[in-house]
């Protein structure tokens, strides 16, 4: 089994991340965020209702760097274009392009990153009047809750999948430095998608492009507590939203398990996806707005 950071890479780019264990306890409200994803009364509790309400707040992100191009997703949290995504989607990027659900495209700049939590905040240039997502409370999430995931797997913008919360507080470990280095980077070889080989006896060794690493790549590993879901997640879903049936964001989709082959390629989702809890995001927003650890 392989834990895969789910940014899709055309040539390279988009890094995966291995985080130090920590427990998210913060529940700070996102300052400046505007609630904008209310599900209509007639559609409340339905996948269709959630998708209609939240899809305008989910974007596709294309990040270009010297090692290639990665594609992921993001969540709009302010009407003037602040977007939360995964650090591994934009790490090392020299240019970031964002496409909204209506097809409009903007250039974005990185505001702040937190590689240890695999989070990043970017800001659209010249945007206003955008529909923002409502950030929920992940401390209220229960195993068995129905959820909806929205993102851009394999470049298929605005893809909606659904499932349940399968487990809570799963440890997910990925590599956190930007591309171009061995031992955990989505470099410019193979399919550009790093794979985390899972072995209960050895922890989380890393395999990419036919080479294996022990997961200890200098200071480049980090482990975060994640919500596990069986909603289908695939490369490109990174940074997109995991949503409850009230239309509230409860997590940022970040990784999946997938069978791997010796060639370094990955299969699609097998119903084992992972999302960073939204309370982790809310507690980190002030630091991200101040530049984070970039």
Helices and strands as residue ranges (DSSP letters): E 2-5, E 8-9, G 41-43, H 47-54, G 55-57, E 58-65, E 68-76, E 82-85, H 87-90, E 95-99, E 105-114, G 115-117, E 119-124, E 134-135, G 138-140, E 146-151, G 153-155, E 159-175, E 195-197, E 206-208, E 211-213, E 221-229, E 241-243, E 248-258, E 273-277, H 278-289
